[in-house]
Amino acid sequence: TGTTTAATNFAVVLQRLTAKKVLLVDLDLELGEIALLLGVQPRFNFVDMVQNFHRMDAELLASYIERHSSGVHLLSAPYHPEKAEVVTGDEIRRILQFLRRHYDYIVVDTSKSFSPGTLAAIEQADLAFIVTNVDLASLRNLQRGLPLLKKMMGRGDNHMKLVVNRYNSDHDISLDDVQRTLGMPVYRILRNDYESISRSITSGKPIVLTDNSKYSQDIKALGV
């Protein structure tokens, strides 16, 4: 559904709007691609941090973080998917709590499953952007998953915001249809801009830094 592109660009916008410390965490530990979108080759990753968390302090944390030219910091997913097997939900929970003490904002991109790690991240979140495309399969899956997401958040609907990605006003399914189906209002739309986003991914440069496309405008509005 484009969550990784949205999370990456949103983190950049957030840092630029606030000038505060923003950490981007790639919690898609099997197939995370945020490093690719930022055009960086991480020396370390989230699994490395898990394995050395018993001796973690601010100085060691700094050595595990990649610093992007945009000002955003990155804690990457591992390159090899089998490494994800060693990470538990409890470990993710403890690390996110630790990172809260060192950053003003943490933007987490989770896997597209209800894995223990994903549920641990949702449980810790102050705000969750629920990203969907306007197609029957995406809406049906989200409709099925929303009760569990709300249960894990445990903070009421105000802490979950619905974002419709790849939006096109000519689509057969309207925003009103989306809202009726899911029982929650659409918070923001991200307009479909396939060519600009493809160029951004290929170049390894977040789209909000390279042009003022429709998608860039919508991501910037998401950060306000």
Disulfide bonds with the S-S distance in Angstrom:
none
